[in-house]
Amino acid sequence: MSYPVDTIGSPFRRVMDTRTTSYGYGRPSGTPSSGFRSQSWSRTSPGSTMTASYKRTVNAPAPRAYSSAVLSSADSVDYSQTSILNGDYKRSNEKEQLQGLNDRFVVYIDKVHYLEQQNKQIEAEIQALRQKQVSRNQLDDLYDQELKELRTVLEQIHRDKAQIQLDTEHIEEDIQRLRDRFEEEARIREETEAIIRVLKKDTGDSELVKSELDKKVQSLQDEIAFIRNNHEEEVGDLIAQIQASQVTVERKDLQKTDITEALREIRTELEGHSNQNLQQVESWFMCRYAKLTEAAEQNKDAIKSARDEIADYRRQLQAKTVELESVRGMKDSLERQLNDIEDRHNSDLASLQETIHQLDNELKSTKWEMARHLREYQDLLNVKMALDIEIAAYRFETLLLIEEEEGEGEDEEEKGGEAEEGNEEGGEGGEEEEVEETVKLLALNMLFITVCYVYLRAT
């Protein structure tokens, strides 16, 4: 509900401009309210009746203005006939004016009743708005409490995020340590594999040496067998020659027994030399074979230990690989959990910010609505004050017309009219004081509404 600014502000300006001056109106062409200039009014309570009194300067209408001309022409016209005509015309004119004022007064009374009902409805709405403002204050408290809880949850999320980041850093340190250990184990494995390759090379060389030695042993054994066969053949030949020589000697002379003994000694000596050579060759071969066998056994032990060490390293490498895979899986799961927590944190933060933004918008809209209601209330107060002043003015005009109609006539009535005018002048001071008090109350009310509006705009 809104009213134009000139309708709201003009009664207040008229009251402020004319509260220390005299009050009057002019009524050209018999219009009751066309010359309304200023008013004063007082109200004891919202339901009480209004009393108003005015002192005004009247520009007499045309029918009343020519009464001085009639008096000045008393020499040429009969005074009694003129006064009768003037009185009849004045009474008829005043009756018409009074009838018109009564009709307008009835209309304004109906309008006043309607505005009083509207005022009651507006007061009820204002009371409801005040209660709503109280409920909004309670909602503000609830919103503040919810914001505190949400901020607490947000701080807890930040702490959880910091703890997760710390755990992630620790896990990354463990992974780096395991990676360093894995690199160290890989280096050891490479060194071991290099040793194994060297041992394999030595084993190959040993096998080559062994095969060569086996070949030499076989060749020596063949040579020994060949020498033995040659020796046996030579011995057989010598024995055959000796036997043949013995038979020849026996035939020639049995006296040659010394040759047989010499041959026997030669044979014995040759057999001794051959046996000694055979024993020496066998002992050298056995010694060489024992050395080669011992070297082969040593190489077998080294190869076996190297193989065992390689198997151990392989088992350790497999265990470390499994451990590394488990740590990588743990790292991936923790990274996924961290990403999920960050996503939830971002979504919760966005929802909280959206909630805060909505609450701020609701608070601003509530403040703007409160300011609008305050402006409407101020407009209604101004309109009500203007209507009260206008109603009081029309009542006062009606009373003045009635007094003028009754005050026409005798000198005593004129004296009584002068006395009433004095009373009116005496009452005018009281009315001026009431107007000043009303203006002060209105100014205080407008100041309070302005302060409330400025406070709402500032917050």
C-alpha positions as a printed NumPy array, in Angstrom:
array([[   0.   ,    0.   ,    0.   ],
       [   1.584,    3.283,   -1.102],
       [   0.619,    6.941,   -1.49 ],
       [   2.122,    9.766,   -3.506],
       [   4.665,   11.957,   -1.812],
       [   2.713,   15.214,   -2.219],
       [  -0.394,   13.665,   -0.604],
       [   1.676,   12.438,    2.354],
       [   3.913,   15.409,    2.874],
       [   1.578,   18.352,    2.159],
       [  -0.52 ,   18.155,    5.39 ],
       [   2.608,   17.931,    7.496],
       [   4.182,   20.876,    5.641],
       [   1.003,   22.883,    6.049],
       [   0.966,   22.176,    9.768],
       [   4.683,   23.049,   10.149],
       [   4.285,   26.257,    8.119],
       [   1.19 ,   27.532,    9.866],
       [   1.443,   26.294,   13.46 ],
       [   2.53 ,   29.758,   14.728],
       [   0.299,   31.778,   12.41 ],
       [  -3.402,   32.391,   12.264],
       [  -5.648,   29.866,   10.557],
       [  -8.038,   30.877,    7.782],
       [  -9.544,   29.961,    4.484],
       [ -11.162,   31.616,    1.525],
       [ -14.253,   30.39 ,   -0.171],
       [ -14.678,   31.922,   -3.573],
       [ -17.887,   31.162,   -5.47 ],
       [ -19.42 ,   29.512,   -2.414],
       [ -17.154,   26.429,   -2.373],
       [ -16.847,   25.22 ,    1.229],
       [ -13.28 ,   23.916,    1.164],
       [ -11.627,   25.51 ,   -1.834],
       [  -9.74 ,   28.014,    0.269],
       [  -8.532,   25.679,    2.999],
       [  -5.079,   26.778,    4.171],
       [  -4.202,   25.451,    7.614],
       [  -5.603,   23.37 ,   10.42 ],
       [  -4.873,   22.277,   13.963],
       [  -6.121,   19.251,   15.782],
       [  -5.74 ,   17.217,   18.969],
       [  -6.564,   13.678,   19.898],
       [  -6.847,   12.331,   23.411],
       [  -6.933,    8.621,   22.457],
       [  -7.232,    6.46 ,   19.315],
       [ -10.946,    5.906,   19.866],
       [ -11.904,    9.316,   21.211],
       [ -13.514,   12.082,   19.217],
       [ -11.539,   14.96 ,   17.829],
       [ -11.996,   18.562,   18.95 ],
       [ -10.725,   21.377,   16.837],
       [ -11.061,   25.128,   16.764],
       [  -9.889,   27.545,   14.175],
       [  -9.372,   31.224,   13.844],
       [  -9.656,   32.178,   10.24 ],
       [  -9.993,   35.209,    8.07 ],
       [ -12.944,   34.909,    5.779],
       [ -13.115,   36.469,    2.391],
       [ -16.824,   36.971,    2.342],
       [ -18.683,   35.646,   -0.669],
       [ -20.367,   37.86 ,   -3.156],
       [ -23.808,   37.742,   -1.509],
       [ -22.268,   38.81 ,    1.785],
       [ -19.924,   41.366,    0.28 ],
       [ -22.584,   43.693,   -0.999],
       [ -24.172,   44.242,    2.468],
       [ -21.976,   47.321,    2.994],
       [ -23.198,   48.748,   -0.298],
       [ -26.803,   48.233,    0.795],
       [ -26.129,   50.082,    4.066],
       [ -24.46 ,   52.936,    2.204],
       [ -27.543,   53.375,   -0.005],
       [ -30.081,   53.607,    2.849],
       [ -31.218,   57.045,    1.724],
       [ -32.645,   55.809,   -1.572],
       [ -33.999,   52.371,   -0.633],
       [ -36.178,   51.191,    2.153],
       [ -33.984,   49.695,    4.875],
       [ -36.487,   47.099,    5.99 ],
       [ -37.093,   45.694,    2.501],
       [ -33.365,   45.559,    1.808],
       [ -32.625,   43.785,    5.071],
       [ -35.404,   41.267,    4.396],
       [ -34.103,   40.544,    0.912],
       [ -30.541,   40.259,    2.194],
       [ -31.603,   38.005,    5.06 ],
       [ -33.638,   35.716,    2.8  ],
       [ -30.853,   35.466,    0.256],
       [ -28.261,   34.867,    2.949],
       [ -30.325,   32.211,    4.664],
       [ -31.049,   30.399,    1.426],
       [ -27.374,   30.581,    0.449],
       [ -26.224,   29.391,    3.863],
       [ -28.756,   26.558,    3.829],
       [ -27.449,   25.413,    0.486],
       [ -23.884,   25.636,    1.767],
       [ -24.844,   23.821,    4.963],
       [ -26.607,   21.083,    2.993],
       [ -23.564,   20.645,    0.772],
       [ -21.277,   20.579,    3.789],
       [ -23.496,   18.042,    5.515],
       [ -23.403,   15.811,    2.444],
       [ -19.651,   16.11 ,    2.249],
       [ -19.396,   15.553,    5.991],
       [ -21.386,   12.307,    5.683],
       [ -19.084,   11.184,    2.877],
       [ -16.023,   12.036,    4.945],
       [ -17.457,   10.268,    7.99 ],
       [ -17.897,    7.104,    5.914],
       [ -14.402,    7.553,    4.599],
       [ -13.122,    7.998,    8.17 ],
       [ -14.819,    4.768,    9.26 ],
       [ -13.301,    2.961,    6.298],
       [  -9.869,    4.383,    7.075],
       [ -10.223,    3.442,   10.751],
       [ -10.958,   -0.136,    9.696],
       [  -7.968,   -0.026,    7.363],
       [  -5.879,    1.366,   10.224],
       [  -6.948,   -1.497,   12.486],
       [  -6.051,   -4.024,    9.791],
       [  -2.69 ,   -2.351,    9.282],
       [  -2.044,   -2.343,   13.049],
       [  -2.863,   -6.061,   13.105],
       [  -0.466,   -6.603,   10.204],
       [   2.207,   -4.587,   12.023],
       [   1.696,   -6.695,   15.141],
       [   1.969,   -9.853,   13.043],
       [   5.114,   -8.481,   11.431],
       [   6.584,   -7.76 ,   14.862],
       [   5.828,  -11.317,   15.95 ],
       [   7.283,  -12.517,   12.659],
       [  10.368,  -10.414,   13.339],
       [  10.676,  -12.146,   16.736],
       [  10.359,  -15.519,   15.014],
       [  12.944,  -14.388,   12.447],
       [  15.256,  -13.435,   15.309],
       [  14.785,  -16.938,   16.675],
       [  15.514,  -18.279,   13.183],
       [  18.637,  -16.119,   13.136],
       [  19.715,  -17.744,   16.402],
       [  19.014,  -21.189,   14.931],
       [  20.91 ,  -20.254,   11.781],
       [  23.832,  -19.007,   13.886],
       [  23.831,  -22.247,   15.886],
       [  23.728,  -24.303,   12.688],
       [  26.531,  -22.196,   11.204],
       [  28.613,  -22.8  ,   14.342],
       [  28.019,  -26.548,   14.049],
       [  28.877,  -26.483,   10.353],
       [  32.042,  -24.503,   11.084],
       [  32.938,  -27.097,   13.755],
       [  32.402,  -29.896,   11.219],
       [  34.489,  -27.963,    8.701],
       [  37.326,  -27.571,   11.213],
       [  37.124,  -31.313,   11.992],
       [  37.321,  -32.044,    8.26 ],
       [  40.383,  -29.786,    8.012],
       [  41.997,  -31.635,   10.936],
       [  41.175,  -35.015,    9.361],
       [  42.604,  -33.81 ,    6.071],
       [  45.806,  -32.665,    7.802],
       [  46.063,  -36.041,    9.59 ],
       [  45.519,  -37.904,    6.317],
       [  48.144,  -35.759,    4.626],
       [  50.546,  -36.511,    7.5  ],
       [  49.813,  -40.252,    7.198],
       [  50.302,  -39.989,    3.448],
       [  53.677,  -38.329,    3.974],
       [  54.672,  -41.089,    6.397],
       [  53.564,  -43.738,    3.908],
       [  55.507,  -41.984,    1.157],
       [  58.561,  -41.969,    3.435],
       [  58.083,  -45.71 ,    4.057],
       [  57.687,  -46.271,    0.325],
       [  60.855,  -44.279,   -0.332],
       [  62.688,  -46.29 ,    2.302],
       [  61.424,  -49.547,    0.79 ],
       [  62.357,  -48.262,   -2.661],
       [  65.892,  -47.525,   -1.432],
       [  66.048,  -50.944,    0.159],
       [  64.748,  -52.487,   -3.055],
       [  67.424,  -50.672,   -5.036],
       [  70.056,  -51.886,   -2.555],
       [  68.774,  -55.456,   -2.865],
       [  68.755,  -55.101,   -6.653],
       [  72.353,  -53.884,   -6.527],
       [  73.304,  -56.836,   -4.305],
       [  71.468,  -59.128,   -6.701],
       [  73.394,  -57.715,   -9.649],
       [  76.655,  -58.184,   -7.762],
       [  75.64 ,  -61.753,   -6.885],
       [  74.688,  -62.446,  -10.477],
       [  78.074,  -61.07 ,  -11.56 ],
       [  79.77 ,  -63.396,   -9.055],
       [  77.634,  -66.269,  -10.336],
       [  78.628,  -65.457,  -13.902],
       [  82.297,  -65.425,  -12.842],
       [  81.81 ,  -68.74 ,  -11.019],
       [  80.043,  -70.175,  -14.039],
       [  82.965,  -69.064,  -16.162],
       [  85.382,  -70.641,  -13.666],
       [  83.236,  -73.783,  -13.665],
       [  83.416,  -73.915,  -17.437],
       [  87.155,  -73.422,  -17.313],
       [  87.413,  -76.158,  -14.661],
       [  85.354,  -78.493,  -16.783],
       [  87.587,  -77.734,  -19.759],
       [  90.667,  -78.385,  -17.627],
       [  89.06 ,  -81.551,  -16.302],
       [  88.273,  -82.753,  -19.813],
       [  91.821,  -81.961,  -20.908],
       [  93.186,  -83.779,  -17.868],
       [  90.867,  -86.699,  -18.571],
       [  92.206,  -86.764,  -22.108],
       [  95.766,  -86.624,  -20.798],
       [  95.004,  -89.408,  -18.293],
       [  93.475,  -91.47 ,  -21.067],
       [  96.469,  -90.822,  -23.306],
       [  98.838,  -91.68 ,  -20.453],
       [  96.905,  -94.842,  -19.71 ],
       [  97.081,  -95.746,  -23.397],
       [ 100.762,  -94.918,  -23.412],
       [ 101.281,  -97.044,  -20.266],
       [  99.405,  -99.91 ,  -21.869],
       [ 101.43 ,  -99.467,  -25.065],
       [ 104.713,  -99.313,  -23.117],
       [ 103.656, -102.283,  -21.073],
       [ 102.84 , -104.229,  -24.202],
       [ 106.152, -103.219,  -25.791],
       [ 107.977, -104.153,  -22.626],
       [ 106.233, -107.481,  -22.47 ],
       [ 107.043, -108.063,  -26.134],
       [ 110.677, -107.07 ,  -25.559],
       [ 110.841, -109.281,  -22.49 ],
       [ 109.24 , -112.1  ,  -24.47 ],
       [ 111.761, -111.577,  -27.264],
       [ 114.626, -111.494,  -24.804],
       [ 113.312, -114.567,  -23.048],
       [ 112.952, -116.296,  -26.391],
       [ 116.468, -115.231,  -27.342],
       [ 117.778, -116.334,  -23.969],
       [ 116.005, -119.643,  -24.224],
       [ 117.332, -120.097,  -27.747],
       [ 120.827, -119.195,  -26.579],
       [ 120.473, -121.52 ,  -23.606],
       [ 119.463, -124.394,  -25.89 ],
       [ 122.395, -123.592,  -28.148],
       [ 124.778, -123.396,  -25.207],
       [ 123.461, -126.608,  -23.74 ],
       [ 124.055, -128.229,  -27.025],
       [ 127.502, -126.829,  -27.4  ],
       [ 128.686, -126.916,  -23.986],
       [ 127.109, -127.303,  -20.708],
       [ 129.884, -125.358,  -19.189],
       [ 128.451, -121.95 ,  -20.068],
       [ 126.145, -121.539,  -17.002],
       [ 127.314, -118.001,  -16.28 ],
       [ 125.428, -116.53 ,  -19.27 ],
       [ 122.109, -117.82 ,  -17.978],
       [ 122.676, -116.249,  -14.648],
       [ 123.633, -112.988,  -16.326],
       [ 120.484, -113.055,  -18.397],
       [ 118.456, -113.777,  -15.309],
       [ 120.027, -110.813,  -13.588],
       [ 119.372, -108.617,  -16.631],
       [ 115.789, -109.791,  -16.728],
       [ 115.357, -109.116,  -13.047],
       [ 116.913, -105.686,  -13.419],
       [ 114.689, -104.83 ,  -16.416],
       [ 111.57 , -105.983,  -14.591],
       [ 112.594, -103.852,  -11.59 ],
       [ 113.114, -100.805,  -13.808],
       [ 109.8  , -101.342,  -15.599],
       [ 107.931, -101.833,  -12.347],
       [ 109.548,  -98.708,  -10.907],
       [ 108.648,  -96.675,  -13.997],
       [ 105.097,  -98.006,  -13.876],
       [ 104.764,  -97.156,  -10.198],
       [ 106.108,  -93.645,  -10.793],
       [ 103.697,  -93.049,  -13.682],
       [ 100.78 ,  -94.429,  -11.648],
       [ 101.689,  -92.327,   -8.606],
       [ 102.008,  -89.178,  -10.756],
       [  98.701,  -89.919,  -12.45 ],
       [  96.936,  -90.611,   -9.156],
       [  98.357,  -87.433,   -7.64 ],
       [  97.292,  -85.398,  -10.646],
       [  93.866,  -87.02 ,  -10.662],
       [  93.454,  -86.377,   -6.923],
       [  94.328,  -82.697,   -7.404],
       [  91.88 ,  -82.347,  -10.28 ],
       [  89.185,  -84.192,   -8.324],
       [  89.768,  -81.941,   -5.289],
       [  89.62 ,  -78.828,   -7.48 ],
       [  86.4  ,  -80.094,   -9.055],
       [  84.911,  -80.783,   -5.603],
       [  85.882,  -77.313,   -4.455],
       [  84.306,  -75.799,   -7.562],
       [  81.182,  -77.893,   -6.96 ],
       [  80.96 ,  -76.631,   -3.376],
       [  81.415,  -73.025,   -4.532],
       [  78.827,  -73.49 ,   -7.268],
       [  76.432,  -75.13 ,   -4.818],
       [  76.886,  -72.328,   -2.274],
       [  76.49 ,  -69.763,   -5.054],
       [  73.314,  -71.496,   -6.222],
       [  71.997,  -71.623,   -2.668],
       [  72.794,  -67.935,   -2.238],
       [  71.107,  -67.127,   -5.545],
       [  68.011,  -69.085,   -4.476],
       [  68.021,  -67.218,   -1.15 ],
       [  68.328,  -63.908,   -2.957],
       [  65.505,  -64.904,   -5.286],
       [  63.271,  -65.752,   -2.328],
       [  64.132,  -62.421,   -0.67 ],
       [  63.517,  -60.605,   -3.95 ],
       [  60.128,  -62.271,   -4.337],
       [  59.234,  -61.388,   -0.732],
       [  60.325,  -57.77 ,   -1.246],
       [  58.407,  -57.635,   -4.524],
       [  55.258,  -58.89 ,   -2.794],
       [  55.793,  -56.406,    0.043],
       [  56.347,  -53.595,   -2.462],
       [  53.17 ,  -54.532,   -4.332],
       [  51.197,  -54.556,   -1.058],
       [  52.635,  -51.154,   -0.112],
       [  51.786,  -49.817,   -3.565],
       [  48.237,  -51.134,   -3.198],
       [  47.999,  -49.506,    0.235],
       [  49.312,  -46.259,   -1.224],
       [  46.778,  -46.386,   -4.066],
       [  43.929,  -47.089,   -1.63 ],
       [  45.043,  -44.235,    0.645],
       [  45.297,  -41.903,   -2.35 ],
       [  41.79 ,  -42.914,   -3.406],
       [  40.523,  -42.342,    0.141],
       [  42.269,  -38.969,    0.199],
       [  40.69 ,  -38.014,   -3.131],
       [  37.273,  -39.151,   -1.885],
       [  37.7  ,  -37.165,    1.329],
       [  38.813,  -34.105,   -0.632],
       [  35.817,  -34.451,   -2.951],
       [  33.449,  -34.804,    0.012],
       [  35.155,  -31.893,    1.72 ],
       [  34.817,  -29.723,   -1.385],
       [  31.166,  -30.712,   -1.847],
       [  30.411,  -30.095,    1.861],
       [  32.221,  -26.771,    1.7  ],
       [  30.286,  -25.764,   -1.415],
       [  26.971,  -26.768,    0.199],
       [  27.885,  -24.866,    3.377],
       [  28.812,  -21.785,    1.38 ],
       [  25.554,  -22.081,   -0.562],
       [  23.633,  -22.397,    2.728],
       [  25.425,  -19.342,    4.143],
       [  24.68 ,  -17.42 ,    0.95 ],
       [  20.999,  -18.406,    1.129],
       [  20.817,  -17.397,    4.794],
       [  22.433,  -14.05 ,    3.992],
       [  19.957,  -13.512,    1.169],
       [  17.04 ,  -14.414,    3.437],
       [  18.346,  -12.049,    6.114],
       [  18.717,   -9.247,    3.576],
       [  15.25 ,   -9.891,    2.156],
       [  13.824,   -9.877,    5.693],
       [  15.515,   -6.564,    6.44 ],
       [  14.275,   -5.075,    3.171],
       [  10.774,   -6.337,    3.891],
       [  10.937,   -4.84 ,    7.395],
       [  12.093,   -1.519,    5.943],
       [   9.269,   -1.615,    3.392],
       [   6.718,   -2.246,    6.139],
       [   8.18 ,    0.619,    8.149],
       [   7.875,    2.919,    5.13 ],
       [   4.294,    1.786,    4.569],
       [   3.535,    2.343,    8.239],
       [   5.006,    5.841,    8.03 ],
       [   2.955,    6.551,    4.901],
       [  -0.195,    5.328,    6.627],
       [   0.523,    7.49 ,    9.67 ],
       [   0.994,   10.525,    7.431],
       [  -2.213,    9.799,    5.508],
       [  -4.147,    9.218,    8.731],
       [  -2.857,   12.48 ,   10.163],
       [  -3.796,   14.36 ,    6.981],
       [  -7.293,   12.852,    7.015],
       [  -7.75 ,   13.658,   10.708],
       [  -6.715,   17.263,   10.061],
       [  -9.053,   17.56 ,    7.061],
       [ -11.976,   16.039,    8.987],
       [ -11.364,   18.443,   11.858],
       [ -11.27 ,   21.34 ,    9.376],
       [ -14.616,   20.381,    7.836],
       [ -16.171,   19.962,   11.266],
       [ -14.943,   23.364,   12.223],
       [ -16.337,   24.89 ,    9.016],
       [ -19.701,   23.282,    9.739],
       [ -19.689,   24.707,   13.256],
       [ -18.775,   28.149,   11.929],
       [ -21.619,   28.074,    9.41 ],
       [ -24.056,   27.082,   12.114],
       [ -22.76 ,   29.846,   14.381],
       [ -23.012,   32.396,   11.553],
       [ -26.611,   31.375,   10.868],
       [ -27.529,   31.622,   14.517],
       [ -25.471,   34.77 ,   15.026],
       [ -27.419,   36.866,   12.499],
       [ -29.842,   39.295,   14.069],
       [ -29.899,   41.165,   17.286],
       [ -27.232,   43.168,   19.059],
       [ -27.262,   40.826,   21.989],
       [ -26.512,   37.996,   19.678],
       [ -23.651,   40.07 ,   18.199],
       [ -22.341,   40.677,   21.702],
       [ -22.687,   36.989,   22.368],
       [ -20.84 ,   36.364,   19.088],
       [ -18.034,   38.693,   20.226],
       [ -17.873,   36.819,   23.511],
       [ -17.697,   33.538,   21.647],
       [ -14.973,   34.977,   19.456],
       [ -13.035,   35.845,   22.571],
       [ -13.573,   32.333,   23.812],
       [ -12.443,   31.037,   20.456],
       [  -9.358,   33.223,   20.668],
       [  -8.774,   31.865,   24.155],
       [  -9.234,   28.338,   22.894],
       [  -6.99 ,   29.037,   19.945],
       [  -3.941,   29.208,   22.215],
       [  -4.817,   25.774,   23.593],
       [  -5.317,   24.456,   20.073],
       [  -1.944,   25.883,   19.013],
       [  -0.311,   24.13 ,   21.963],
       [  -2.042,   20.878,   20.987],
       [  -0.863,   21.345,   17.404],
       [   2.716,   21.892,   18.597],
       [   2.556,   18.772,   20.781],
       [   1.12 ,   16.781,   17.885],
       [   3.833,   18.053,   15.563],
       [   6.484,   17.102,   18.111],
       [   5.018,   13.597,   18.449],
       [   4.885,   13.273,   14.676],
       [   8.49 ,   14.432,   14.354],
       [   9.604,   11.931,   17.018],
       [   7.682,    9.148,   15.269],
       [   9.234,   10.006,   11.91 ],
       [  12.689,   10.224,   13.523],
       [  12.242,    6.767,   15.09 ],
       [  11.082,    5.262,   11.779],
       [  13.985,    6.928,    9.948],
       [  16.5  ,    5.556,   12.485],
       [  15.026,    2.057,   12.11 ],
       [  15.186,    2.323,    8.322],
       [  18.803,    3.55 ,    8.384],
       [  19.753,    0.746,   10.778],
       [  18.165,   -1.843,    8.497],
       [  19.922,   -0.389,    5.463],
       [  23.264,   -0.361,    7.312],
       [  22.989,   -3.98 ,    8.481]])
